[in-house]
């Protein structure tokens, strides 16, 4: 199993977009993404240059239905 990288919220959004997600809307500092085919949803906190914590990133990937290996390669 690949190790999750330390990424900012904007970097996480960029990688999810490469995997087929599109930005649905944002509310405050959180960006809501939906997958164009499976309609899976992911909410990503974008708090400037702060990195997303590992547990939070794991939860985002779980709700999006993306494996860690897919995310690391993207």
Secondary structure, 3 states (H helix, E strand, C coil): CCCCCCCEHHHHHHHHHHCCEEEEEEECCEEEEEECCCCCEEEEECCCCCECCHHHHHHHHHHHCCCHHHHHHC
